[in-house]
């Protein structure tokens, strides 16, 4: 593989890493807003989280397609790290939904 191709893959991997990291960060921000009973802000943060996740997942899908299961995309520590970020972000989003729901239930229960 030539250096130019390796550089292009590194750019894609960095974009995956950045978007996955932002997806996780926005999910955590959504939890913080829910704790403060700022429901609208929490929903906006979750929407942003989903948008970043969609971008990250599309990059991942593109890299998988380019690899064609034959090792064309270099596997290095940065690639592993970016995949870890994406998986963590997706898990964080799932947990954030449940935590936000619980915060709403508690708030509604206290208001009764």
MOPAC internal coordinates of N, CA, C and O (Angstrom, degrees):
PM7 1SCF
backbone

  N    0.0000 0     0.00 0     0.00 0    0    0    0
  C    1.4458 1     0.00 0     0.00 0    1    0    0
  C    1.5189 1   108.49 1     0.00 0    2    1    0
  O    1.2310 1   121.01 1   -44.46 1    3    2    1
  N    1.3271 1   115.68 1   135.54 1    3    2    1
  C    1.4585 1   117.73 1  -177.84 1    5    3    2
  C    1.5292 1   110.63 1   -83.09 1    6    5    3
  O    1.2310 1   121.74 1   -14.65 1    7    6    5
  N    1.3170 1   114.27 1   165.35 1    7    6    5
  C    1.4629 1   121.66 1  -174.84 1    9    7    6
  C    1.5227 1   111.43 1   -62.94 1   10    9    7
  O    1.2310 1   119.76 1   143.04 1   11   10    9
  N    1.3277 1   118.06 1   -36.96 1   11   10    9
  C    1.4698 1   120.80 1  -179.68 1   13   11   10
  C    1.5300 1   110.82 1   -62.45 1   14   13   11
  O    1.2310 1   120.33 1   136.18 1   15   14   13
  N    1.3304 1   116.98 1   -43.82 1   15   14   13
  C    1.4678 1   120.49 1   178.15 1   17   15   14
  C    1.5199 1   111.28 1   -64.01 1   18   17   15
  O    1.2310 1   120.45 1   138.92 1   19   18   17
  N    1.3276 1   116.75 1   -41.08 1   19   18   17
  C    1.4614 1   120.39 1   178.85 1   21   19   18
  C    1.5273 1   110.22 1   -61.76 1   22   21   19
  O    1.2310 1   120.50 1   140.05 1   23   22   21
  N    1.3275 1   116.65 1   -39.95 1   23   22   21
  C    1.4622 1   120.97 1   178.60 1   25   23   22
  C    1.5235 1   110.75 1   -63.90 1   26   25   23
  O    1.2310 1   120.07 1   137.85 1   27   26   25
  N    1.3363 1   117.48 1   -42.15 1   27   26   25
  C    1.4661 1   120.93 1   178.94 1   29   27   26
  C    1.5232 1   110.75 1   -62.79 1   30   29   27
  O    1.2310 1   120.24 1   139.14 1   31   30   29
  N    1.3288 1   117.14 1   -40.86 1   31   30   29
  C    1.4610 1   120.31 1   177.67 1   33   31   30
  C    1.5254 1   110.20 1   -64.31 1   34   33   31
  O    1.2310 1   120.40 1   140.09 1   35   34   33
  N    1.3268 1   116.84 1   -39.91 1   35   34   33
  C    1.4631 1   120.05 1   179.54 1   37   35   34
  C    1.5220 1   111.09 1   -62.86 1   38   37   35
  O    1.2310 1   120.59 1   141.44 1   39   38   37
  N    1.3283 1   116.47 1   -38.56 1   39   38   37
  C    1.4735 1   119.72 1   176.74 1   41   39   38
  C    1.5233 1   110.94 1   -62.48 1   42   41   39
  O    1.2310 1   120.64 1   134.95 1   43   42   41
  N    1.3203 1   116.38 1   -45.05 1   43   42   41
  C    1.4652 1   120.89 1   179.11 1   45   43   42
  C    1.5295 1   110.50 1   -62.55 1   46   45   43
  O    1.2310 1   120.62 1   136.82 1   47   46   45
  N    1.3100 1   116.43 1   -43.18 1   47   46   45
  C    1.4660 1   120.90 1  -179.44 1   49   47   46
  C    1.5255 1   110.40 1   -64.00 1   50   49   47
  O    1.2310 1   120.01 1   139.38 1   51   50   49
  N    1.3243 1   117.59 1   -40.62 1   51   50   49
  C    1.4608 1   120.89 1   177.96 1   53   51   50
  C    1.5309 1   110.93 1   -65.09 1   54   53   51
  O    1.2310 1   120.20 1   140.30 1   55   54   53
  N    1.3062 1   117.23 1   -39.70 1   55   54   53
  C    1.4696 1   120.49 1   177.18 1   57   55   54
  C    1.5289 1   110.55 1   -63.75 1   58   57   55
  O    1.2310 1   120.74 1   140.22 1   59   58   57
  N    1.3142 1   116.19 1   -39.78 1   59   58   57
  C    1.4607 1   120.81 1   175.79 1   61   59   58
  C    1.5261 1   110.08 1   -60.66 1   62   61   59
  O    1.2310 1   120.78 1   132.85 1   63   62   61
  N    1.3040 1   116.11 1   -47.15 1   63   62   61
  C    1.4619 1   122.49 1  -179.47 1   65   63   62
  C    1.5377 1   110.98 1   -61.25 1   66   65   63
  O    1.2310 1   120.18 1   133.06 1   67   66   65
  N    1.3057 1   117.26 1   -46.94 1   67   66   65
  C    1.4669 1   121.94 1  -178.64 1   69   67   66
  C    1.5300 1   110.93 1   -63.19 1   70   69   67
  O    1.2310 1   120.39 1   132.26 1   71   70   69
  N    1.3141 1   116.86 1   -47.74 1   71   70   69
  C    1.4670 1   120.27 1  -178.04 1   73   71   70
  C    1.5191 1   112.38 1   -68.19 1   74   73   71
  O    1.2310 1   120.20 1   141.87 1   75   74   73
  N    1.3094 1   117.23 1   -38.13 1   75   74   73
  C    1.4655 1   120.05 1   176.55 1   77   75   74
  C    1.5264 1   110.60 1   -65.28 1   78   77   75
  O    1.2310 1   120.61 1   138.33 1   79   78   77
  N    1.3183 1   116.43 1   -41.67 1   79   78   77
  C    1.4582 1   120.65 1   177.89 1   81   79   78
  C    1.5167 1   112.17 1   -62.62 1   82   81   79
  O    1.2310 1   120.34 1   139.18 1   83   82   81
  N    1.3248 1   116.95 1   -40.82 1   83   82   81
  C    1.4650 1   120.86 1   177.56 1   85   83   82
  C    1.5230 1   111.18 1   -67.90 1   86   85   83
  O    1.2310 1   120.17 1   144.25 1   87   86   85
  N    1.3210 1   117.28 1   -35.75 1   87   86   85
  C    1.4694 1   120.43 1   177.15 1   89   87   86
  C    1.5236 1   110.10 1   -60.93 1   90   89   87
  O    1.2310 1   120.48 1   135.31 1   91   90   89
  N    1.3159 1   116.69 1   -44.69 1   91   90   89
  C    1.4588 1   121.22 1   178.52 1   93   91   90
  C    1.5268 1   110.63 1   -65.40 1   94   93   91
  O    1.2310 1   120.22 1   133.73 1   95   94   93
  N    1.3121 1   117.19 1   -46.27 1   95   94   93
  C    1.4587 1   121.34 1  -178.66 1   97   95   94
  C    1.5291 1   111.38 1   -59.73 1   98   97   95
  O    1.2310 1   120.13 1   135.98 1   99   98   97
  N    1.3053 1   117.36 1   -44.02 1   99   98   97
  C    1.4613 1   120.60 1   179.97 1  101   99   98
  C    1.5303 1   111.75 1   -66.14 1  102  101   99
  O    1.2310 1   120.09 1   144.85 1  103  102  101
  N    1.3242 1   117.43 1   -35.15 1  103  102  101
  C    1.4684 1   120.36 1   176.04 1  105  103  102
  C    1.5279 1   110.36 1   -64.48 1  106  105  103
  O    1.2310 1   120.52 1   139.75 1  107  106  105
  N    1.3211 1   116.62 1   -40.25 1  107  106  105
  C    1.4641 1   120.04 1   177.82 1  109  107  106
  C    1.5275 1   111.10 1   -67.67 1  110  109  107
  O    1.2310 1   120.20 1   142.59 1  111  110  109
  N    1.3073 1   117.22 1   -37.41 1  111  110  109
  C    1.4643 1   121.36 1   176.50 1  113  111  110
  C    1.5322 1   109.41 1   -63.74 1  114  113  111
  O    1.2310 1   120.37 1   140.62 1  115  114  113
  N    1.3194 1   116.89 1   -39.38 1  115  114  113
  C    1.4681 1   120.90 1   178.13 1  117  115  114
  C    1.5242 1   110.79 1   -60.54 1  118  117  115
  O    1.2310 1   120.19 1   139.60 1  119  118  117
  N    1.3224 1   117.25 1   -40.40 1  119  118  117
  C    1.4686 1   121.11 1   177.29 1  121  119  118
  C    1.5238 1   109.99 1   -63.26 1  122  121  119
  O    1.2310 1   120.28 1   136.21 1  123  122  121
  N    1.3227 1   117.07 1   -43.79 1  123  122  121
  C    1.4637 1   121.39 1   179.76 1  125  123  122
  C    1.5209 1   110.45 1   -59.80 1  126  125  123
  O    1.2310 1   120.39 1   134.66 1  127  126  125
  N    1.3304 1   116.86 1   -45.34 1  127  126  125
  C    1.4605 1   120.11 1   178.73 1  129  127  126
  C    1.5314 1   110.95 1   -63.30 1  130  129  127
  O    1.2310 1   120.15 1   140.91 1  131  130  129
  N    1.3078 1   117.32 1   -39.09 1  131  130  129
  C    1.4685 1   120.44 1   179.06 1  133  131  130
  C    1.5238 1   110.41 1   -63.76 1  134  133  131
  O    1.2310 1   120.33 1   139.52 1  135  134  133
  N    1.3112 1   116.98 1   -40.48 1  135  134  133
  C    1.4667 1   121.07 1   177.67 1  137  135  134
  C    1.5295 1   110.06 1   -59.24 1  138  137  135
  O    1.2310 1   120.66 1   146.43 1  139  138  137
  N    1.3285 1   116.35 1   -33.57 1  139  138  137
  C    1.4661 1   122.33 1  -179.76 1  141  139  138
  C    1.5348 1   112.03 1   -89.07 1  142  141  139
  O    1.2310 1   120.35 1  -174.46 1  143  142  141
  N    1.3271 1   116.94 1     5.54 1  143  142  141
  C    1.4710 1   124.02 1  -178.60 1  145  143  142
  C    1.5229 1   112.49 1    61.39 1  146  145  143
  O    1.2310 1   120.69 1  -148.65 1  147  146  145
  N    1.2987 1   116.29 1    31.35 1  147  146  145
  C    1.4648 1   122.06 1   176.21 1  149  147  146
  C    1.5282 1   106.79 1   -99.32 1  150  149  147
  O    1.2310 1   121.30 1  -102.57 1  151  150  149
  N    1.3274 1   115.13 1    77.43 1  151  150  149
  C    1.4660 1   121.55 1  -170.61 1  153  151  150
  C    1.5201 1   112.84 1   -64.20 1  154  153  151
  O    1.2310 1   119.96 1   137.46 1  155  154  153
  N    1.3190 1   117.68 1   -42.54 1  155  154  153
  C    1.4720 1   120.03 1  -179.39 1  157  155  154
  C    1.5261 1   111.15 1   -63.31 1  158  157  155
  O    1.2310 1   120.81 1   135.37 1  159  158  157
  N    1.3358 1   116.05 1   -44.63 1  159  158  157
  C    1.4662 1   120.16 1   179.30 1  161  159  158
  C    1.5278 1   110.77 1   -64.19 1  162  161  159
  O    1.2310 1   121.16 1   142.82 1  163  162  161
  N    1.3196 1   115.38 1   -37.18 1  163  162  161
  C    1.4637 1   120.29 1   178.38 1  165  163  162
  C    1.5274 1   110.37 1   -62.70 1  166  165  163
  O    1.2310 1   120.96 1   136.38 1  167  166  165
  N    1.3169 1   115.77 1   -43.62 1  167  166  165
  C    1.4661 1   120.29 1   179.45 1  169  167  166
  C    1.5294 1   111.51 1   -64.84 1  170  169  167
  O    1.2310 1   120.53 1   139.67 1  171  170  169
  N    1.3300 1   116.58 1   -40.33 1  171  170  169
  C    1.4716 1   120.52 1   177.71 1  173  171  170
  C    1.5296 1   110.14 1   -61.74 1  174  173  171
  O    1.2310 1   120.43 1   135.54 1  175  174  173
  N    1.3244 1   116.78 1   -44.46 1  175  174  173
  C    1.4692 1   120.39 1   179.85 1  177  175  174
  C    1.5255 1   110.89 1   -63.10 1  178  177  175
  O    1.2310 1   120.06 1   140.00 1  179  178  177
  N    1.3302 1   117.49 1   -40.00 1  179  178  177
  C    1.4693 1   119.76 1   178.02 1  181  179  178
  C    1.5268 1   110.96 1   -66.14 1  182  181  179
  O    1.2310 1   120.55 1   143.19 1  183  182  181
  N    1.3224 1   116.56 1   -36.81 1  183  182  181
  C    1.4729 1   119.94 1   177.01 1  185  183  182
  C    1.5280 1   109.99 1   -63.51 1  186  185  183
  O    1.2310 1   120.65 1   135.35 1  187  186  185
  N    1.3227 1   116.37 1   -44.65 1  187  186  185
  C    1.4649 1   119.93 1   176.72 1  189  187  186
  C    1.5264 1   110.45 1   -61.18 1  190  189  187
  O    1.2310 1   120.44 1   137.82 1  191  190  189
  N    1.3148 1   116.76 1   -42.18 1  191  190  189
  C    1.4618 1   121.03 1   179.04 1  193  191  190
  C    1.5263 1   110.59 1   -57.86 1  194  193  191
  O    1.2310 1   120.81 1   134.46 1  195  194  193
  N    1.3228 1   116.06 1   -45.54 1  195  194  193
  C    1.4691 1   120.71 1   179.57 1  197  195  194
  C    1.5260 1   111.02 1   -62.50 1  198  197  195
  O    1.2310 1   120.79 1   139.18 1  199  198  197
  N    1.3487 1   116.10 1   -40.82 1  199  198  197
  C    1.4655 1   119.85 1  -179.72 1  201  199  198
  C    1.5289 1   111.28 1   -63.18 1  202  201  199
  O    1.2310 1   120.47 1   135.18 1  203  202  201
  N    1.3360 1   116.70 1   -44.82 1  203  202  201
  C    1.4646 1   119.66 1   177.25 1  205  203  202
  C    1.5241 1   111.02 1   -63.49 1  206  205  203
  O    1.2310 1   120.74 1   142.06 1  207  206  205
  N    1.3128 1   116.19 1   -37.94 1  207  206  205
  C    1.4609 1   121.06 1   179.74 1  209  207  206
  C    1.5272 1   111.45 1   -64.92 1  210  209  207
  O    1.2310 1   120.73 1   140.20 1  211  210  209
  N    1.3190 1   116.21 1   -39.80 1  211  210  209
  C    1.4669 1   120.54 1   178.41 1  213  211  210
  C    1.5211 1   110.59 1   -62.26 1  214  213  211
  O    1.2310 1   120.49 1   136.39 1  215  214  213
  N    1.3256 1   116.67 1   -43.61 1  215  214  213
  C    1.4715 1   120.77 1   178.69 1  217  215  214
  C    1.5318 1   109.33 1   -62.98 1  218  217  215
  O    1.2310 1   120.36 1   132.97 1  219  218  217
  N    1.3366 1   116.91 1   -47.03 1  219  218  217
  C    1.4633 1   120.60 1  -179.30 1  221  219  218
  C    1.5249 1   110.64 1   -61.14 1  222  221  219
  O    1.2310 1   120.46 1   137.04 1  223  222  221
  N    1.3153 1   116.73 1   -42.96 1  223  222  221
  C    1.4668 1   119.92 1  -178.83 1  225  223  222
  C    1.5235 1   111.31 1   -66.36 1  226  225  223
  O    1.2310 1   120.24 1   143.50 1  227  226  225
  N    1.3301 1   117.15 1   -36.50 1  227  226  225
  C    1.4691 1   119.47 1   178.56 1  229  227  226
  C    1.5324 1   110.85 1   -66.51 1  230  229  227
  O    1.2310 1   120.54 1   144.06 1  231  230  229
  N    1.3289 1   116.57 1   -35.94 1  231  230  229
  C    1.4701 1   119.91 1   176.25 1  233  231  230
  C    1.5235 1   109.44 1   -66.16 1  234  233  231
  O    1.2310 1   120.79 1   136.02 1  235  234  233
  N    1.3237 1   116.10 1   -43.98 1  235  234  233
  C    1.4642 1   119.97 1   177.91 1  237  235  234
  C    1.5301 1   110.43 1   -58.53 1  238  237  235
  O    1.2310 1   120.46 1   134.62 1  239  238  237
  N    1.3212 1   116.73 1   -45.38 1  239  238  237
  C    1.4646 1   121.42 1   179.89 1  241  239  238
  C    1.5304 1   110.66 1   -61.89 1  242  241  239
  O    1.2310 1   120.60 1   139.10 1  243  242  241
  N    1.3343 1   116.45 1   -40.90 1  243  242  241
  C    1.4669 1   121.00 1   177.86 1  245  243  242
  C    1.5263 1   110.62 1   -61.49 1  246  245  243
  O    1.2310 1   120.52 1   134.82 1  247  246  245
  N    1.3367 1   116.61 1   -45.18 1  247  246  245
  C    1.4717 1   120.33 1   179.75 1  249  247  246
  C    1.5236 1   111.47 1   -63.67 1  250  249  247
  O    1.2310 1   120.47 1   140.63 1  251  250  249
  N    1.3141 1   116.71 1   -39.37 1  251  250  249
  C    1.4695 1   120.45 1   177.90 1  253  251  250
  C    1.5179 1   109.67 1   -62.87 1  254  253  251
  O    1.2310 1   120.61 1   137.27 1  255  254  253
  N    1.3359 1   116.45 1   -42.73 1  255  254  253
  C    1.4600 1   120.53 1   178.24 1  257  255  254
  C    1.5153 1   112.42 1   -63.46 1  258  257  255
  O    1.2310 1   120.58 1   139.07 1  259  258  257
  N    1.3299 1   116.50 1   -40.93 1  259  258  257
  C    1.4660 1   120.25 1   178.97 1  261  259  258
  C    1.5237 1   111.87 1   -66.56 1  262  261  259
  O    1.2310 1   121.14 1   146.80 1  263  262  261
  N    1.3109 1   115.42 1   -33.20 1  263  262  261
  C    1.4660 1   119.96 1  -178.36 1  265  263  262
  C    1.5305 1   111.74 1   -71.64 1  266  265  263
  O    1.2310 1   120.67 1   145.33 1  267  266  265
  N    1.3167 1   116.33 1   -34.67 1  267  266  265
  C    1.4617 1   122.76 1  -179.54 1  269  267  266
  C    1.5264 1   112.44 1    54.46 1  270  269  267
  O    1.2310 1   120.36 1  -152.70 1  271  270  269
  N    1.3124 1   116.92 1    27.30 1  271  270  269
  C    1.4633 1   120.87 1   178.37 1  273  271  270
  C    1.5142 1   114.31 1    67.58 1  274  273  271
  O    1.2310 1   120.23 1  -164.83 1  275  274  273
  N    1.3306 1   117.17 1    15.17 1  275  274  273
  C    1.4605 1   119.51 1  -175.09 1  277  275  274
  C    1.5231 1   113.62 1  -120.62 1  278  277  275
  O    1.2310 1   120.11 1  -166.20 1  279  278  277
  N    1.3232 1   117.39 1    13.80 1  279  278  277
  C    1.4574 1   120.17 1   176.51 1  281  279  278
  C    1.5115 1   115.25 1    76.88 1  282  281  279
  O    1.2310 1   120.19 1  -155.35 1  283  282  281
  N    1.3429 1   117.24 1    24.65 1  283  282  281
  C    1.4633 1   119.90 1   179.54 1  285  283  282
  C    1.5303 1   111.76 1   -72.90 1  286  285  283
  O    1.2310 1   120.59 1   151.10 1  287  286  285
  N    1.3336 1   116.47 1   -28.90 1  287  286  285
  C    1.4598 1   121.08 1   177.31 1  289  287  286
  C    1.5246 1   107.31 1   -91.69 1  290  289  287
  O    1.2310 1   120.26 1   -54.28 1  291  290  289
  N    1.3327 1   117.11 1   125.72 1  291  290  289
  C    1.4643 1   119.37 1  -177.21 1  293  291  290
  C    1.5268 1   111.91 1   -64.69 1  294  293  291
  O    1.2310 1   121.21 1   -46.54 1  295  294  293
  N    1.3091 1   115.29 1   133.46 1  295  294  293
  C    1.4596 1   121.39 1   176.32 1  297  295  294
  C    1.5222 1   107.46 1   -97.34 1  298  297  295
  O    1.2310 1   121.50 1   -67.74 1  299  298  297
  N    1.3315 1   114.73 1   112.26 1  299  298  297
  C    1.4579 1   119.54 1   179.39 1  301  299  298
  C    1.5240 1   108.18 1  -136.29 1  302  301  299
  O    1.2310 1   120.59 1     0.53 1  303  302  301
  N    1.3066 1   116.48 1  -179.47 1  303  302  301
  C    1.4527 1   120.98 1  -177.07 1  305  303  302
  C    1.5298 1   111.75 1   -60.94 1  306  305  303
  O    1.2310 1   119.99 1   142.83 1  307  306  305
  N    1.3194 1   117.63 1   -37.17 1  307  306  305
  C    1.4550 1   121.09 1   179.40 1  309  307  306
  C    1.5337 1   111.02 1   -64.57 1  310  309  307
  O    1.2310 1   120.30 1   139.53 1  311  310  309
  N    1.3162 1   117.03 1   -40.47 1  311  310  309
  C    1.4673 1   120.95 1   177.75 1  313  311  310
  C    1.5339 1   110.27 1   -63.36 1  314  313  311
  O    1.2310 1   120.67 1   134.63 1  315  314  313
  N    1.3074 1   116.32 1   -45.37 1  315  314  313
  C    1.4629 1   120.72 1   179.19 1  317  315  314
  C    1.5289 1   109.71 1   -62.00 1  318  317  315
  O    1.2310 1   120.51 1   136.73 1  319  318  317
  N    1.3175 1   116.63 1   -43.27 1  319  318  317
  C    1.4542 1   122.34 1   179.91 1  321  319  318
  C    1.5331 1   110.73 1   -61.78 1  322  321  319
  O    1.2310 1   120.16 1   137.40 1  323  322  321
  N    1.3119 1   117.30 1   -42.60 1  323  322  321
  C    1.4660 1   120.35 1  -179.47 1  325  323  322
  C    1.5257 1   110.89 1   -66.71 1  326  325  323
  O    1.2310 1   120.12 1   141.11 1  327  326  325
  N    1.3138 1   117.37 1   -38.89 1  327  326  325
  C    1.4656 1   120.94 1   177.45 1  329  327  326
  C    1.5272 1   110.43 1   -65.23 1  330  329  327
  O    1.2310 1   120.83 1   140.83 1  331  330  329
  N    1.3231 1   116.02 1   -39.17 1  331  330  329
  C    1.4587 1   121.33 1   177.52 1  333  331  330
  C    1.5216 1   110.30 1   -62.80 1  334  333  331
  O    1.2310 1   120.48 1   137.83 1  335  334  333
  N    1.3224 1   116.68 1   -42.17 1  335  334  333
  C    1.4694 1   121.11 1   178.04 1  337  335  334
  C    1.5242 1   111.06 1   -60.98 1  338  337  335
  O    1.2310 1   120.56 1   137.06 1  339  338  337
  N    1.3207 1   116.53 1   -42.94 1  339  338  337
  C    1.4655 1   119.84 1  -178.82 1  341  339  338
  C    1.5284 1   110.82 1   -64.99 1  342  341  339
  O    1.2310 1   120.56 1   134.29 1  343  342  341
  N    1.3112 1   116.54 1   -45.71 1  343  342  341
  C    1.4654 1   119.63 1   179.15 1  345  343  342
  C    1.5265 1   110.92 1   -62.21 1  346  345  343
  O    1.2310 1   120.32 1   138.97 1  347  346  345
  N    1.3247 1   116.99 1   -41.03 1  347  346  345
  C    1.4613 1   121.46 1   179.20 1  349  347  346
  C    1.5249 1   110.35 1   -65.20 1  350  349  347
  O    1.2310 1   120.34 1   138.97 1  351  350  349
  N    1.3123 1   116.96 1   -41.03 1  351  350  349
  C    1.4688 1   121.29 1   179.45 1  353  351  350
  C    1.5223 1   110.85 1   -62.50 1  354  353  351
  O    1.2310 1   120.62 1   137.06 1  355  354  353
  N    1.3191 1   116.42 1   -42.94 1  355  354  353
  C    1.4561 1   120.17 1  -179.10 1  357  355  354
  C    1.5363 1   110.59 1   -65.81 1  358  357  355
  O    1.2310 1   120.45 1   139.14 1  359  358  357
  N    1.3028 1   116.74 1   -40.86 1  359  358  357
  C    1.4627 1   120.66 1   176.68 1  361  359  358
  C    1.5300 1   110.07 1   -65.19 1  362  361  359
  O    1.2310 1   120.63 1   137.82 1  363  362  361
  N    1.3207 1   116.41 1   -42.18 1  363  362  361
  C    1.4611 1   121.25 1   179.39 1  365  363  362
  C    1.5262 1   110.52 1   -60.96 1  366  365  363
  O    1.2310 1   120.08 1   139.43 1  367  366  365
  N    1.3142 1   117.45 1   -40.57 1  367  366  365
  C    1.4627 1   120.82 1   178.29 1  369  367  366
  C    1.5283 1   110.91 1   -62.76 1  370  369  367
  O    1.2310 1   120.57 1   135.44 1  371  370  369
  N    1.3115 1   116.52 1   -44.56 1  371  370  369
  C    1.4640 1   120.14 1   179.14 1  373  371  370
  C    1.5257 1   111.05 1   -60.76 1  374  373  371
  O    1.2310 1   120.83 1   134.61 1  375  374  373
  N    1.3091 1   116.02 1   -45.39 1  375  374  373
  C    1.4637 1   120.20 1   179.65 1  377  375  374
  C    1.5265 1   111.30 1   -68.65 1  378  377  375
  O    1.2310 1   120.19 1   142.69 1  379  378  377
  N    1.3120 1   117.25 1   -37.31 1  379  378  377
  C    1.4692 1   120.95 1   179.14 1  381  379  378
  C    1.5230 1   110.26 1   -60.51 1  382  381  379
  O    1.2310 1   119.92 1   137.48 1  383  382  381
  N    1.3201 1   117.76 1   -42.52 1  383  382  381
  C    1.4668 1   120.69 1   178.51 1  385  383  382
  C    1.5274 1   110.28 1   -56.85 1  386  385  383
  O    1.2310 1   120.69 1   134.39 1  387  386  385
  N    1.3107 1   116.28 1   -45.61 1  387  386  385
  C    1.4676 1   120.38 1  -179.29 1  389  387  386
  C    1.5230 1   111.85 1   -68.11 1  390  389  387
  O    1.2310 1   120.14 1   138.68 1  391  390  389
  N    1.3149 1   117.35 1   -41.32 1  391  390  389
  C    1.4660 1   121.15 1  -179.30 1  393  391  390
  C    1.5276 1   110.17 1   -66.15 1  394  393  391
  O    1.2310 1   120.32 1   138.60 1  395  394  393
  N    1.3099 1   117.00 1   -41.40 1  395  394  393
  C    1.4683 1   120.85 1   178.02 1  397  395  394
  C    1.5288 1   109.67 1   -63.01 1  398  397  395
  O    1.2310 1   120.79 1   136.21 1  399  398  397
  N    1.3189 1   116.10 1   -43.79 1  399  398  397
  C    1.4675 1   120.54 1   177.20 1  401  399  398
  C    1.5295 1   110.43 1   -58.16 1  402  401  399
  O    1.2310 1   120.16 1   135.14 1  403  402  401
  N    1.3053 1   117.30 1   -44.86 1  403  402  401
  C    1.4626 1   121.28 1   179.69 1  405  403  402
  C    1.5327 1   111.49 1   -64.24 1  406  405  403
  O    1.2310 1   120.50 1   138.53 1  407  406  405
  N    1.3221 1   116.66 1   -41.47 1  407  406  405
  C    1.4727 1   119.59 1   176.70 1  409  407  406
  C    1.5322 1   110.35 1   -60.10 1  410  409  407
  O    1.2310 1   120.30 1   139.12 1  411  410  409
  N    1.3296 1   117.03 1   -40.88 1  411  410  409
  C    1.4644 1   120.61 1   178.88 1  413  411  410
  C    1.5297 1   110.83 1   -65.54 1  414  413  411
  O    1.2310 1   120.43 1   137.43 1  415  414  413
  N    1.3136 1   116.78 1   -42.57 1  415  414  413
  C    1.4730 1   120.56 1   179.21 1  417  415  414
  C    1.5219 1   110.62 1   -61.95 1  418  417  415
  O    1.2310 1   120.47 1   135.46 1  419  418  417
  N    1.3038 1   116.70 1   -44.54 1  419  418  417
  C    1.4706 1   121.19 1   179.71 1  421  419  418
  C    1.5257 1   109.81 1   -63.15 1  422  421  419
  O    1.2310 1   120.72 1   134.69 1  423  422  421
  N    1.3312 1   116.22 1   -45.31 1  423  422  421
  C    1.4598 1   120.11 1   180.00 1  425  423  422
  C    1.5206 1   110.89 1   -62.29 1  426  425  423
  O    1.2310 1   119.91 1   137.94 1  427  426  425
  N    1.3181 1   117.78 1   -42.06 1  427  426  425
  C    1.4691 1   121.11 1   178.95 1  429  427  426
  C    1.5204 1   111.35 1   -66.50 1  430  429  427
  O    1.2310 1   120.75 1   141.10 1  431  430  429
  N    1.3090 1   116.16 1   -38.90 1  431  430  429
  C    1.4577 1   120.68 1   179.27 1  433  431  430
  C    1.5277 1   110.94 1   -64.31 1  434  433  431
  O    1.2310 1   120.60 1   139.51 1  435  434  433
  N    1.3185 1   116.47 1   -40.49 1  435  434  433
  C    1.4771 1   120.98 1   179.53 1  437  435  434
  C    1.5253 1   111.25 1   -68.96 1  438  437  435
  O    1.2310 1   120.16 1   151.65 1  439  438  437
  N    1.3336 1   117.30 1   -28.35 1  439  438  437
  C    1.4545 1   121.13 1  -178.72 1  441  439  438
  C    1.5308 1   112.53 1   -78.28 1  442  441  439
  O    1.2310 1   120.37 1   166.04 1  443  442  441
  N    1.3381 1   116.89 1   -13.96 1  443  442  441
  C    1.4788 1   119.96 1  -177.65 1  445  443  442
  C    1.5015 1   112.61 1   -74.27 1  446  445  443
  O    1.2310 1   120.10 1   180.00 1  447  446  445

